[in-house]
Amino acid sequence: MDWDIIDFFIAGALLSSAGFALRTVFFKVTPVRKQVVFTIIILLTLILIWVELAVGIL
């Protein structure tokens, strides 16, 4: 892999935004069922974007 400094910034921004979104869900959403649904959506989105940026599968 030929990683550039921009790749690390993008990965950091992606992980930070996912972490902020998860923190917001845990503190703002009260029903546990909704927390689980939003957490799954955020994590699946994170994985999909990560895979697409890493290898371009889709």
PQR file with spaces between the fields and no chain letter, atoms N, CA, C, O and H, PARSE charges and radii, in Angstrom:
ATOM       1  N    MET     1       0.830   -1.178    0.000 -0.4000 1.5000
ATOM       2  CA   MET     1       0.000    0.000    0.000 -0.0000 2.0000
ATOM       3  C    MET     1       0.877    1.245    0.000  0.5500 1.7000
ATOM       4  O    MET     1       1.891    1.312    0.695 -0.5500 1.4000
ATOM       5  N    ASP     2       0.481    2.191   -0.765 -0.4000 1.5000
ATOM       6  CA   ASP     2       1.190    3.465   -0.828 -0.0000 2.0000
ATOM       7  C    ASP     2       0.310    4.537   -0.187  0.5500 1.7000
ATOM       8  O    ASP     2      -0.391    5.279   -0.875 -0.5500 1.4000
ATOM       9  H    ASP     2      -0.342    2.137   -1.330  0.4000 1.0000
ATOM      10  N    TRP     3       0.362    4.602    1.154 -0.4000 1.5000
ATOM      11  CA   TRP     3      -0.468    5.537    1.885 -0.0000 2.0000
ATOM      12  C    TRP     3       0.161    6.917    1.874  0.5500 1.7000
ATOM      13  O    TRP     3       1.367    7.069    2.067 -0.5500 1.4000
ATOM      14  H    TRP     3       0.932    4.000    1.713  0.4000 1.0000
ATOM      15  N    ASP     4      -0.665    7.910    1.648 -0.4000 1.5000
ATOM      16  CA   ASP     4      -0.240    9.300    1.665 -0.0000 2.0000
ATOM      17  C    ASP     4      -0.771    9.941    2.946  0.5500 1.7000
ATOM      18  O    ASP     4      -1.618    9.353    3.619 -0.5500 1.4000
ATOM      19  H    ASP     4      -1.645    7.786    1.491  0.4000 1.0000
ATOM      20  N    ILE     5      -0.299   11.114    3.289 -0.4000 1.5000
ATOM      21  CA   ILE     5      -0.763   11.796    4.497 -0.0000 2.0000
ATOM      22  C    ILE     5      -2.252   12.149    4.392  0.5500 1.7000
ATOM      23  O    ILE     5      -2.951   12.201    5.403 -0.5500 1.4000
ATOM      24  H    ILE     5       0.389   11.592    2.742  0.4000 1.0000
ATOM      25  N    ILE     6      -2.721   12.384    3.196 -0.4000 1.5000
ATOM      26  CA   ILE     6      -4.140   12.684    2.984 -0.0000 2.0000
ATOM      27  C    ILE     6      -5.007   11.491    3.367  0.5500 1.7000
ATOM      28  O    ILE     6      -6.105   11.669    3.895 -0.5500 1.4000
ATOM      29  H    ILE     6      -2.153   12.342    2.375  0.4000 1.0000
ATOM      30  N    ASP     7      -4.529   10.284    3.110 -0.4000 1.5000
ATOM      31  CA   ASP     7      -5.274    9.079    3.481 -0.0000 2.0000
ATOM      32  C    ASP     7      -5.484    8.997    4.986  0.5500 1.7000
ATOM      33  O    ASP     7      -6.553    8.601    5.451 -0.5500 1.4000
ATOM      34  H    ASP     7      -3.637   10.139    2.681  0.4000 1.0000
ATOM      35  N    PHE     8      -4.460    9.374    5.744 -0.4000 1.5000
ATOM      36  CA   PHE     8      -4.582    9.347    7.202 -0.0000 2.0000
ATOM      37  C    PHE     8      -5.557   10.417    7.695  0.5500 1.7000
ATOM      38  O    PHE     8      -6.304   10.182    8.644 -0.5500 1.4000
ATOM      39  H    PHE     8      -3.591    9.695    5.366  0.4000 1.0000
ATOM      40  N    PHE     9      -5.554   11.583    7.062 -0.4000 1.5000
ATOM      41  CA   PHE     9      -6.509   12.626    7.432 -0.0000 2.0000
ATOM      42  C    PHE     9      -7.946   12.209    7.127  0.5500 1.7000
ATOM      43  O    PHE     9      -8.853   12.465    7.919 -0.5500 1.4000
ATOM      44  H    PHE     9      -4.947   11.775    6.291  0.4000 1.0000
ATOM      45  N    ILE    10      -8.147   11.576    5.995 -0.4000 1.5000
ATOM      46  CA   ILE    10      -9.487   11.110    5.625 -0.0000 2.0000
ATOM      47  C    ILE    10      -9.955   10.026    6.582  0.5500 1.7000
ATOM      48  O    ILE    10     -11.108   10.037    7.012 -0.5500 1.4000
ATOM      49  H    ILE    10      -7.410   11.368    5.351  0.4000 1.0000
ATOM      50  N    ALA    11      -9.070    9.086    6.923 -0.4000 1.5000
ATOM      51  CA   ALA    11      -9.426    8.024    7.863 -0.0000 2.0000
ATOM      52  C    ALA    11      -9.739    8.610    9.234  0.5500 1.7000
ATOM      53  O    ALA    11     -10.693    8.189    9.888 -0.5500 1.4000
ATOM      54  H    ALA    11      -8.133    9.078    6.574  0.4000 1.0000
ATOM      55  N    GLY    12      -8.947    9.572    9.666 -0.4000 1.5000
ATOM      56  CA   GLY    12      -9.197   10.221   10.946 -0.0000 2.0000
ATOM      57  C    GLY    12     -10.518   10.970   10.961  0.5500 1.7000
ATOM      58  O    GLY    12     -11.255   10.916   11.945 -0.5500 1.4000
ATOM      59  H    GLY    12      -8.172    9.914    9.134  0.4000 1.0000
ATOM      60  N    ALA    13     -10.818   11.663    9.879 -0.4000 1.5000
ATOM      61  CA   ALA    13     -12.090   12.391    9.792 -0.0000 2.0000
ATOM      62  C    ALA    13     -13.266   11.423    9.771  0.5500 1.7000
ATOM      63  O    ALA    13     -14.297   11.682   10.392 -0.5500 1.4000
ATOM      64  H    ALA    13     -10.220   11.707    9.079  0.4000 1.0000
ATOM      65  N    LEU    14     -13.117   10.321    9.068 -0.4000 1.5000
ATOM      66  CA   LEU    14     -14.182    9.319    8.992 -0.0000 2.0000
ATOM      67  C    LEU    14     -14.438    8.692   10.361  0.5500 1.7000
ATOM      68  O    LEU    14     -15.589    8.566   10.779 -0.5500 1.4000
ATOM      69  H    LEU    14     -12.279   10.111    8.564  0.4000 1.0000
ATOM      70  N    LEU    15     -13.383    8.303   11.053 -0.4000 1.5000
ATOM      71  CA   LEU    15     -13.540    7.694   12.373 -0.0000 2.0000
ATOM      72  C    LEU    15     -14.042    8.706   13.406  0.5500 1.7000
ATOM      73  O    LEU    15     -14.853    8.367   14.268 -0.5500 1.4000
ATOM      74  H    LEU    15     -12.448    8.406   10.713  0.4000 1.0000
ATOM      75  N    SER    16     -13.565    9.932   13.317 -0.4000 1.5000
ATOM      76  CA   SER    16     -14.025   10.962   14.254 -0.0000 2.0000
ATOM      77  C    SER    16     -15.499   11.277   14.063  0.5500 1.7000
ATOM      78  O    SER    16     -16.239   11.417   15.037 -0.5500 1.4000
ATOM      79  H    SER    16     -12.906   10.208   12.616  0.4000 1.0000
ATOM      80  N    SER    17     -15.927   11.388   12.814 -0.4000 1.5000
ATOM      81  CA   SER    17     -17.335   11.689   12.570 -0.0000 2.0000
ATOM      82  C    SER    17     -18.236   10.532   12.990  0.5500 1.7000
ATOM      83  O    SER    17     -19.337   10.754   13.495 -0.5500 1.4000
ATOM      84  H    SER    17     -15.326   11.274   12.023  0.4000 1.0000
ATOM      85  N    ALA    18     -17.778    9.308   12.785 -0.4000 1.5000
ATOM      86  CA   ALA    18     -18.571    8.153   13.240 -0.0000 2.0000
ATOM      87  C    ALA    18     -18.634    8.119   14.765  0.5500 1.7000
ATOM      88  O    ALA    18     -19.685    7.831   15.338 -0.5500 1.4000
ATOM      89  H    ALA    18     -16.884    9.128   12.375  0.4000 1.0000
ATOM      90  N    GLY    19     -17.525    8.408   15.413 -0.4000 1.5000
ATOM      91  CA   GLY    19     -17.515    8.446   16.869 -0.0000 2.0000
ATOM      92  C    GLY    19     -18.412    9.541   17.418  0.5500 1.7000
ATOM      93  O    GLY    19     -19.130    9.324   18.394 -0.5500 1.4000
ATOM      94  H    GLY    19     -16.672    8.641   14.948  0.4000 1.0000
ATOM      95  N    PHE    20     -18.377   10.710   16.804 -0.4000 1.5000
ATOM      96  CA   PHE    20     -19.248   11.803   17.228 -0.0000 2.0000
ATOM      97  C    PHE    20     -20.713   11.445   17.018  0.5500 1.7000
ATOM      98  O    PHE    20     -21.558   11.749   17.860 -0.5500 1.4000
ATOM      99  H    PHE    20     -17.794   10.887   16.011  0.4000 1.0000
ATOM     100  N    ALA    21     -21.013   10.797   15.894 -0.4000 1.5000
ATOM     101  CA   ALA    21     -22.397   10.387   15.621 -0.0000 2.0000
ATOM     102  C    ALA    21     -22.869    9.358   16.646  0.5500 1.7000
ATOM     103  O    ALA    21     -24.002    9.434   17.121 -0.5500 1.4000
ATOM     104  H    ALA    21     -20.327   10.549   15.210  0.4000 1.0000
ATOM     105  N    LEU    22     -22.013    8.398   16.989 -0.4000 1.5000
ATOM     106  CA   LEU    22     -22.379    7.395   17.992 -0.0000 2.0000
ATOM     107  C    LEU    22     -22.567    8.023   19.364  0.5500 1.7000
ATOM     108  O    LEU    22     -23.492    7.663   20.092 -0.5500 1.4000
ATOM     109  H    LEU    22     -21.092    8.336   16.602  0.4000 1.0000
ATOM     110  N    ARG    23     -21.700    8.955   19.717 -0.4000 1.5000
ATOM     111  CA   ARG    23     -21.830    9.647   21.001 -0.0000 2.0000
ATOM     112  C    ARG    23     -23.142   10.424   21.059  0.5500 1.7000
ATOM     113  O    ARG    23     -23.826   10.425   22.082 -0.5500 1.4000
ATOM     114  H    ARG    23     -20.949    9.248   19.126  0.4000 1.0000
ATOM     115  N    THR    24     -23.482   11.077   19.966 -0.4000 1.5000
ATOM     116  CA   THR    24     -24.733   11.828   19.903 -0.0000 2.0000
ATOM     117  C    THR    24     -25.933   10.902   20.049  0.5500 1.7000
ATOM     118  O    THR    24     -26.893   11.231   20.746 -0.5500 1.4000
ATOM     119  H    THR    24     -22.926   11.076   19.135  0.4000 1.0000
ATOM     120  N    VAL    25     -25.880    9.755   19.398 -0.4000 1.5000
ATOM     121  CA   VAL    25     -26.976    8.789   19.507 -0.0000 2.0000
ATOM     122  C    VAL    25     -27.126    8.311   20.948  0.5500 1.7000
ATOM     123  O    VAL    25     -28.241    8.225   21.462 -0.5500 1.4000
ATOM     124  H    VAL    25     -25.100    9.488   18.832  0.4000 1.0000
ATOM     125  N    PHE    26     -26.005    7.999   21.601 -0.4000 1.5000
ATOM     126  CA   PHE    26     -26.080    7.470   22.968 -0.0000 2.0000
ATOM     127  C    PHE    26     -26.588    8.493   23.970  0.5500 1.7000
ATOM     128  O    PHE    26     -27.218    8.126   24.962 -0.5500 1.4000
ATOM     129  H    PHE    26     -25.099    8.069   21.184  0.4000 1.0000
ATOM     130  N    PHE    27     -26.321    9.786   23.725 -0.4000 1.5000
ATOM     131  CA   PHE    27     -26.734   10.795   24.681 -0.0000 2.0000
ATOM     132  C    PHE    27     -28.073   11.446   24.356  0.5500 1.7000
ATOM     133  O    PHE    27     -28.723   11.978   25.257 -0.5500 1.4000
ATOM     134  H    PHE    27     -25.809   10.085   22.920  0.4000 1.0000
ATOM     135  N    LYS    28     -28.504   11.422   23.103 -0.4000 1.5000
ATOM     136  CA   LYS    28     -29.723   12.131   22.715 -0.0000 2.0000
ATOM     137  C    LYS    28     -30.930   11.223   22.488  0.5500 1.7000
ATOM     138  O    LYS    28     -32.067   11.658   22.665 -0.5500 1.4000
ATOM     139  H    LYS    28     -27.977   10.990   22.371  0.4000 1.0000
ATOM     140  N    VAL    29     -30.703    9.984   22.104 -0.4000 1.5000
ATOM     141  CA   VAL    29     -31.806    9.065   21.793 -0.0000 2.0000
ATOM     142  C    VAL    29     -32.096    8.242   23.038  0.5500 1.7000
ATOM     143  O    VAL    29     -31.209    7.584   23.582 -0.5500 1.4000
ATOM     144  H    VAL    29     -29.778    9.631   21.959  0.4000 1.0000
ATOM     145  N    THR    30     -33.353    8.286   23.486 -0.4000 1.5000
ATOM     146  CA   THR    30     -33.673    7.603   24.739 -0.0000 2.0000
ATOM     147  C    THR    30     -34.097    6.145   24.584  0.5500 1.7000
ATOM     148  O    THR    30     -33.594    5.317   25.343 -0.5500 1.4000
ATOM     149  H    THR    30     -34.073    8.821   23.044  0.4000 1.0000
ATOM     150  N    PRO    31     -34.971    5.770   23.673 -0.5600 1.5000
ATOM     151  CA   PRO    31     -35.325    4.340   23.615  0.2800 2.0000
ATOM     152  C    PRO    31     -34.128    3.493   23.156  0.5500 1.7000
ATOM     153  O    PRO    31     -33.451    3.820   22.182 -0.5500 1.4000
ATOM     154  N    VAL    32     -33.898    2.430   23.866 -0.4000 1.5000
ATOM     155  CA   VAL    32     -32.754    1.571   23.565 -0.0000 2.0000
ATOM     156  C    VAL    32     -32.885    0.957   22.173  0.5500 1.7000
ATOM     157  O    VAL    32     -31.888    0.777   21.475 -0.5500 1.4000
ATOM     158  H    VAL    32     -34.448    2.165   24.658  0.4000 1.0000
ATOM     159  N    ARG    33     -34.088    0.643   21.781 -0.4000 1.5000
ATOM     160  CA   ARG    33     -34.310    0.040   20.460 -0.0000 2.0000
ATOM     161  C    ARG    33     -33.865    0.992   19.353  0.5500 1.7000
ATOM     162  O    ARG    33     -33.249    0.562   18.377 -0.5500 1.4000
ATOM     163  H    ARG    33     -34.898    0.790   22.348  0.4000 1.0000
ATOM     164  N    LYS    34     -34.173    2.280   19.497 -0.4000 1.5000
ATOM     165  CA   LYS    34     -33.732    3.264   18.507 -0.0000 2.0000
ATOM     166  C    LYS    34     -32.223    3.447   18.544  0.5500 1.7000
ATOM     167  O    LYS    34     -31.598    3.657   17.504 -0.5500 1.4000
ATOM     168  H    LYS    34     -34.674    2.628   20.289  0.4000 1.0000
ATOM     169  N    GLN    35     -31.631    3.370   19.732 -0.4000 1.5000
ATOM     170  CA   GLN    35     -30.176    3.476   19.843 -0.0000 2.0000
ATOM     171  C    GLN    35     -29.500    2.347   19.069  0.5500 1.7000
ATOM     172  O    GLN    35     -28.506    2.565   18.376 -0.5500 1.4000
ATOM     173  H    GLN    35     -32.139    3.200   20.576  0.4000 1.0000
ATOM     174  N    VAL    36     -30.042    1.158   19.193 -0.4000 1.5000
ATOM     175  CA   VAL    36     -29.459    0.004   18.497 -0.0000 2.0000
ATOM     176  C    VAL    36     -29.587    0.170   16.983  0.5500 1.7000
ATOM     177  O    VAL    36     -28.642   -0.105   16.244 -0.5500 1.4000
ATOM     178  H    VAL    36     -30.849    0.981   19.756  0.4000 1.0000
ATOM     179  N    VAL    37     -30.739    0.612   16.530 -0.4000 1.5000
ATOM     180  CA   VAL    37     -30.958    0.790   15.093 -0.0000 2.0000
ATOM     181  C    VAL    37     -30.016    1.855   14.536  0.5500 1.7000
ATOM     182  O    VAL    37     -29.385    1.644   13.500 -0.5500 1.4000
ATOM     183  H    VAL    37     -31.507    0.835   17.130  0.4000 1.0000
ATOM     184  N    PHE    38     -29.918    2.992   15.215 -0.4000 1.5000
ATOM     185  CA   PHE    38     -29.035    4.063   14.742 -0.0000 2.0000
ATOM     186  C    PHE    38     -27.568    3.651   14.802  0.5500 1.7000
ATOM     187  O    PHE    38     -26.785    4.020   13.926 -0.5500 1.4000
ATOM     188  H    PHE    38     -30.430    3.163   16.056  0.4000 1.0000
ATOM     189  N    THR    39     -27.191    2.897   15.819 -0.4000 1.5000
ATOM     190  CA   THR    39     -25.818    2.425   15.927 -0.0000 2.0000
ATOM     191  C    THR    39     -25.475    1.485   14.779  0.5500 1.7000
ATOM     192  O    THR    39     -24.396    1.588   14.194 -0.5500 1.4000
ATOM     193  H    THR    39     -27.827    2.598   16.531  0.4000 1.0000
ATOM     194  N    ILE    40     -26.371    0.585   14.457 -0.4000 1.5000
ATOM     195  CA   ILE    40     -26.141   -0.334   13.333 -0.0000 2.0000
ATOM     196  C    ILE    40     -26.032    0.429   12.026  0.5500 1.7000
ATOM     197  O    ILE    40     -25.175    0.120   11.198 -0.5500 1.4000
ATOM     198  H    ILE    40     -27.247    0.502   14.932  0.4000 1.0000
ATOM     199  N    ILE    41     -26.889    1.419   11.828 -0.4000 1.5000
ATOM     200  CA   ILE    41     -26.849    2.225   10.601 -0.0000 2.0000
ATOM     201  C    ILE    41     -25.523    2.975   10.497  0.5500 1.7000
ATOM     202  O    ILE    41     -24.906    3.001    9.432 -0.5500 1.4000
ATOM     203  H    ILE    41     -27.585    1.670   12.500  0.4000 1.0000
ATOM     204  N    ILE    42     -25.086    3.580   11.588 -0.4000 1.5000
ATOM     205  CA   ILE    42     -23.830    4.330   11.577 -0.0000 2.0000
ATOM     206  C    ILE    42     -22.652    3.403   11.311  0.5500 1.7000
ATOM     207  O    ILE    42     -21.779    3.738   10.511 -0.5500 1.4000
ATOM     208  H    ILE    42     -25.587    3.559   12.454  0.4000 1.0000
ATOM     209  N    LEU    43     -22.608    2.254   11.958 -0.4000 1.5000
ATOM     210  CA   LEU    43     -21.491    1.328   11.770 -0.0000 2.0000
ATOM     211  C    LEU    43     -21.470    0.727   10.366  0.5500 1.7000
ATOM     212  O    LEU    43     -20.401    0.560    9.780 -0.5500 1.4000
ATOM     213  H    LEU    43     -23.317    1.981   12.608  0.4000 1.0000
ATOM     214  N    LEU    44     -22.634    0.404    9.829 -0.4000 1.5000
ATOM     215  CA   LEU    44     -22.678   -0.117    8.457 -0.0000 2.0000
ATOM     216  C    LEU    44     -22.242    0.939    7.446  0.5500 1.7000
ATOM     217  O    LEU    44     -21.556    0.634    6.471 -0.5500 1.4000
ATOM     218  H    LEU    44     -23.503    0.540   10.305  0.4000 1.0000
ATOM     219  N    THR    45     -22.644    2.175    7.688 -0.4000 1.5000
ATOM     220  CA   THR    45     -22.216    3.264    6.814 -0.0000 2.0000
ATOM     221  C    THR    45     -20.713    3.463    6.898  0.5500 1.7000
ATOM     222  O    THR    45     -20.050    3.665    5.881 -0.5500 1.4000
ATOM     223  H    THR    45     -23.201    2.423    8.481  0.4000 1.0000
ATOM     224  N    LEU    46     -20.176    3.407    8.107 -0.4000 1.5000
ATOM     225  CA   LEU    46     -18.731    3.535    8.302 -0.0000 2.0000
ATOM     226  C    LEU    46     -17.986    2.434    7.552  0.5500 1.7000
ATOM     227  O    LEU    46     -17.011    2.707    6.852 -0.5500 1.4000
ATOM     228  H    LEU    46     -20.714    3.242    8.934  0.4000 1.0000
ATOM     229  N    ILE    47     -18.437    1.206    7.695 -0.4000 1.5000
ATOM     230  CA   ILE    47     -17.774    0.080    7.030 -0.0000 2.0000
ATOM     231  C    ILE    47     -17.882    0.196    5.516  0.5500 1.7000
ATOM     232  O    ILE    47     -16.915   -0.073    4.802 -0.5500 1.4000
ATOM     233  H    ILE    47     -19.229    0.984    8.264  0.4000 1.0000
ATOM     234  N    LEU    48     -19.047    0.593    5.022 -0.4000 1.5000
ATOM     235  CA   LEU    48     -19.236    0.727    3.578 -0.0000 2.0000
ATOM     236  C    LEU    48     -18.315    1.796    2.999  0.5500 1.7000
ATOM     237  O    LEU    48     -17.681    1.570    1.969 -0.5500 1.4000
ATOM     238  H    LEU    48     -19.832    0.811    5.602  0.4000 1.0000
ATOM     239  N    ILE    49     -18.233    2.943    3.641 -0.4000 1.5000
ATOM     240  CA   ILE    49     -17.360    4.017    3.154 -0.0000 2.0000
ATOM     241  C    ILE    49     -15.899    3.596    3.263  0.5500 1.7000
ATOM     242  O    ILE    49     -15.113    3.852    2.351 -0.5500 1.4000
ATOM     243  H    ILE    49     -18.748    3.127    4.478  0.4000 1.0000
ATOM     244  N    TRP    50     -15.527    2.952    4.371 -0.4000 1.5000
ATOM     245  CA   TRP    50     -14.146    2.519    4.573 -0.0000 2.0000
ATOM     246  C    TRP    50     -13.725    1.535    3.475  0.5500 1.7000
ATOM     247  O    TRP    50     -12.641    1.667    2.906 -0.5500 1.4000
ATOM     248  H    TRP    50     -16.166    2.745    5.112  0.4000 1.0000
ATOM     249  N    VAL    51     -14.561    0.572    3.185 -0.4000 1.5000
ATOM     250  CA   VAL    51     -14.237   -0.425    2.156 -0.0000 2.0000
ATOM     251  C    VAL    51     -14.158    0.233    0.782  0.5500 1.7000
ATOM     252  O    VAL    51     -13.268   -0.076   -0.010 -0.5500 1.4000
ATOM     253  H    VAL    51     -15.441    0.464    3.647  0.4000 1.0000
ATOM     254  N    GLU    52     -15.080    1.130    0.508 -0.4000 1.5000
ATOM     255  CA   GLU    52     -15.081    1.789   -0.789 -0.0000 2.0000
ATOM     256  C    GLU    52     -13.824    2.637   -0.970  0.5500 1.7000
ATOM     257  O    GLU    52     -13.226    2.639   -2.046 -0.5500 1.4000
ATOM     258  H    GLU    52     -15.803    1.381    1.152  0.4000 1.0000
ATOM     259  N    LEU    53     -13.428    3.349    0.065 -0.4000 1.5000
ATOM     260  CA   LEU    53     -12.217    4.155   -0.042 -0.0000 2.0000
ATOM     261  C    LEU    53     -10.953    3.305   -0.069  0.5500 1.7000
ATOM     262  O    LEU    53      -9.971    3.676   -0.713 -0.5500 1.4000
ATOM     263  H    LEU    53     -13.914    3.348    0.939  0.4000 1.0000
ATOM     264  N    ALA    54     -10.967    2.169    0.623 -0.4000 1.5000
ATOM     265  CA   ALA    54      -9.765    1.345    0.726 -0.0000 2.0000
ATOM     266  C    ALA    54      -9.481    0.579   -0.573  0.5500 1.7000
ATOM     267  O    ALA    54      -8.358    0.606   -1.078 -0.5500 1.4000
ATOM     268  H    ALA    54     -11.765    1.867    1.146  0.4000 1.0000
ATOM     269  N    VAL    55     -10.483   -0.092   -1.102 -0.4000 1.5000
ATOM     270  CA   VAL    55     -10.228   -0.952   -2.252 -0.0000 2.0000
ATOM     271  C    VAL    55     -11.136   -0.691   -3.443  0.5500 1.7000
ATOM     272  O    VAL    55     -10.873   -1.193   -4.536 -0.5500 1.4000
ATOM     273  H    VAL    55     -11.395   -0.113   -0.692  0.4000 1.0000
ATOM     274  N    GLY    56     -12.187    0.076   -3.257 -0.4000 1.5000
ATOM     275  CA   GLY    56     -13.071    0.388   -4.367 -0.0000 2.0000
ATOM     276  C    GLY    56     -13.847   -0.805   -4.871  0.5500 1.7000
ATOM     277  O    GLY    56     -13.952   -1.011   -6.080 -0.5500 1.4000
ATOM     278  H    GLY    56     -12.400    0.484   -2.369  0.4000 1.0000
ATOM     279  N    ILE    57     -14.397   -1.599   -3.958 -0.4000 1.5000
ATOM     280  CA   ILE    57     -15.150   -2.794   -4.346 -0.0000 2.0000
ATOM     281  C    ILE    57     -16.438   -2.441   -5.066  0.5500 1.7000
ATOM     282  O    ILE    57     -16.765   -3.036   -6.093 -0.5500 1.4000
ATOM     283  H    ILE    57     -14.312   -1.431   -2.975  0.4000 1.0000
ATOM     284  N    LEU    58     -17.166   -1.480   -4.533 -0.4000 1.5000
ATOM     285  CA   LEU    58     -18.478   -1.162   -5.115 -0.0000 2.0000
ATOM     286  C    LEU    58     -18.406   -0.191   -6.246  0.5500 1.7000
ATOM     287  O    LEU    58     -19.434    0.162   -6.823 -0.5500 1.4000
ATOM     288  H    LEU    58     -16.900   -0.997   -3.699  0.4000 1.0000
